[in-house]
Amino acid sequence: MKKILFLYNSAGFGSLNAYANCGWIKDCSLDYDIKCWGKGFAKRTTLPSLKRTIDLFKPDYIYLTLRKKYKYWLPDLTNIKVPKIYVEVDTQKYNANDPWYRQFDKVMCRQPSFGNWKNVPLFRWSAPERSFPTKAELSTIKRKGIKFIGHCMERVYSTRKRLSKRFKKKVWFGKIKGPGYWLSLKRSSALLCPTESNYGDFIPAKLFEFLASGAAVLTNCDLKGYGTPELEKYIIRYKDLVDLHKKLLYDFTPYHNKALKVMRNHTHRVRYRELFR
């Protein structure tokens, strides 16, 4: 079993992005021996402390993601000999040629559509096992309502604000934390997943969670541009708000559980095998 040393900030495990960036640890524990090191995990986040951890744990890979989680405490990793893999999430904020990335042996990104990230290998999002309905849930859950689950009133989400204002009578808009989030996905008839258009056209991690839940998914995301063209036939694509208005009137029943089989190719366990080869 390969050993993975995950360098991260423990505070990130309680953030709204925790499902997307940390959820892989639980699912992949069957495939890898995973240890966390970093702020909140170690008494000291010095280079000697990291080297002691490496000497004791003997990892096959060191993995990092989401640059803002390392601000002020991450020591320089340039001379660490263990293969170091970094996946950038916020490509809209950083330049791919930034010298900071030179300390890693392999750099990938979640969203290659910004700036000079288009030449950096794509690491696609994936869905956790708890996104999928169990056999018992498939036979008992009754799907009802159209939902948008996530931020919509913060400053950076002007497109989402327009959506919530225009469709508030047809779509439930709100945030759900904890286990209730997954249950709400599975109980929805349809889920609305717009691209994060304030930062450009890119795919949110939620799209994979939504499809794995078995609900119908309405989206304008560029699936082909992000290495998942096979998912096109499992979504309801809308072009603009006028088109979305028409498609919110659909009978979503034919789309229920339609993507469950194909989404088994996009679980955390499948995705991280691609990373830790």
N, C-alpha and C positions, 0 to 999 in steps of 0.2 A: 504494500500500500504506500503510495507516494505521500510525502509530507509537505504541507503547504503552510508557510508562515505568512499570515495576513497582517500587514501593517495598517493600522487604522486608529481612529479616535473612538473610544468607547461611547462617547456622547452620540455618535452617529447611529448607534443601535436603537436609540429612542426617537430618532427624527422621522419626519414624514417620508424620507427617502430610504428608510431602513429596509423596507420590503425589497426594493429594487437592488440596492447595493450590498446588503448584508444577508438577505434571505437565503442565498445560495449555501451558506455554511451548514444550515440544518439539513437540507436535502443532500448535500454532497458529503456529509459525514460518513455515509456508507461507502464512499469511493476513496476518500482521502483522510489522512490524519491531519487535522487543521488546528493550528495554534494562533492566537491573536497576540500581537505586541504593539504597544504604542501608548499614547496618552490615555490614562485611565486604566490601562492593562498592566503597565510596568511602573515600578516606583520611580525609576529614572529613565528618561528617553534619550540617553546619551549613546554615542557610538560604541563605547566599551560595554554598556549594558546590552545593546543589540548583539554584539559579537559573542557575548557569553550565552545569550539565548540561542544563537545559531550553533555554537559549539555543543550545547546540551541537546537541542532538538534535532539538529542535523537535517534541515529542510531540503527538499528537492527543488522547490521554487519559493521565491518571495513575491507576494502579490500586493498591489496597491491600487486604489481607485478613488476618484473624487478629490481633486487637488486641495480644495479649501479645508479639508479635514486634517491636513498636515502642516497648516500654517504655524510657524514659530517653534515647532518642536522636532520635526523630522531631521535627523542627522544626515549628512551627505553619504550616499550609498555607493559612490563611485568605485571604491576599492573593495566592496563586498563581492566575493567570488561566486556566491550562489546565484543562479539565473534569476534576474529581477524583471517581473512583468508589471507594466503599468497600463491601466485603462482609463482614458480621459472621458469624463461625462460632460463637462461644461466647455465644449469646444468653442462656444460663442464668446467665451471670456479670455481665451489664451491663444497664443501663437504657437503653432506646431514646431517652429524653429527655436523656441525658447531654450536656452542652454540647460534649464532645469531638467529637461527630459533626457539629457545625455547620460545621466547616472543610471538609466535603466537599459537592460539588454534588449527588451522588446517593448514597444509602445503601440497600443491600439486605441481605438476611440469608439464611442457609442454613436456619435452624430458627425459624419464626415462632410456635411454640406457647407460648413463654415470655413471661410478663409482658405488657408493652405492645408487643412486637414483632409482634403479629398485624396491625398496621396498616402494617407496613413491607413493601415488595415482596419476594417470594421469589425467590432465585436458586438454582435447583435444582442438585444435584450432577450429575456427568457421568462418563463412562468414557473412559480413554485408549485409543488405538489398540492398544496392546500387550495390552489386556485380551482382545481378540478373537482367536480361533484363526485361523491362516492356512489357506489351502486345503490345504497339505501336512499341517498338524496335524489338520485335520478328517478326513483320510483315514487317518491313522496312529495318533493318540492313542487309547489305551484308558482309559476312565473307570472309576475304582474308588474306593470308600470315601466316607464322609460326613465332612466336615471343618468345624471352626470355626477360622478363622485370625484371630488377634488377641489383644488383652489379655483375660485372664479372672481373674487372681488379685490385681490391684491393688485397693486399698481401695474405690474408687468403683464397682466392678463386682460388687455382691453378687448381682445376677440371673445374671450370667455364672458366678459361682462355683457357684450352685445347679445351673445347666445342666451344668457340667463334672463336678460330683459325681454327679449323677443319671444322666448319659448317657455316662460315660467309657468304657463297654464298647461303645457303639455309634458314638460320634463321636470323631474325633481332634481334640484341642484343643491349640493351640500357635501360636507366632509364626514367621513366615518372612520374611526380609529379602532384598532384591535380586532378581535375575532369577528365582530359584527360586520366588518368590511367584507370579508370573504362570503359570509352568509348573504349579505345584501346583493352581491354580484350574482350569486346563484339563484336568488329569488326574483331577479329582474327579468322582464320580458325582453328589454333592449337596453343597451348601454351606449351613451354618446361619448365618442373619443375624438375630439378635434385635435389637429396638429397644434403644437405650441407656436403659433404663427407670429408672435411678437419677436421670436428669436429666429424665425425662418421655418421652412417646412421640414419638420423632423418628427420621428416616431417617439411618442412617450412610452415608458416601460409598461404603463397601464394597458396598452393595447393587447399585450400578450396575456396579462392577467384576465382581461375582459373576455378574450376569445376562449381561454381555457375554462371559463366559468360555464360555458354552454349557452349564454345569453346571445341574442342577436347583437351585432355591433355596427353602429353607424359611425363612419369616419371619413375624413378627407386626407388621411395620411398617405405618404408616398411609399407604398409597400415595395414596389419594384426597385426604387432607388435605394432601398435599405436591405437588399439581399433576401427579401421574403416574397417573391412574386407568387409563390404557390398559395399564399393566404388571400389573394385577391378574390377568389371565388367564394370565400367564406364570410366576406363583409358586405355591408350595404354602403356603397360609396356615394357621397353627395358632393356636388360641385360648388354650391354656394348656399346661402341661407334660404333662398327661394326653393331650391331643389331639396334642401333638408326639410323644409316645411311639408312638402309633398310626401317625403319618405317617412316622416313621423306618423303618417296615417296608415302605413303598411300593416298587414297581418304578419307578425313576426314569428308565428308558430313554425313555419317551414325552416327557419334558421336556427331553432333551438337545438343545441347539442351537435350541430352540423360540423363544427371545427374541432371537436374533442380528439378525434383520431390524429389529425394532422398536427395538433398542438403537442402531441406526445414527442414530436421531433424538435420541440422548442422548450423543453423543460430545463431547469438549472443543471440537472445531472448531465444531460446531453451537451449543453452549451459549454460547461466548464471542462468537459473532456476535450473539447476543441482547443481550450486555452492551455491546459496542463498535459500536453501530449508527451 
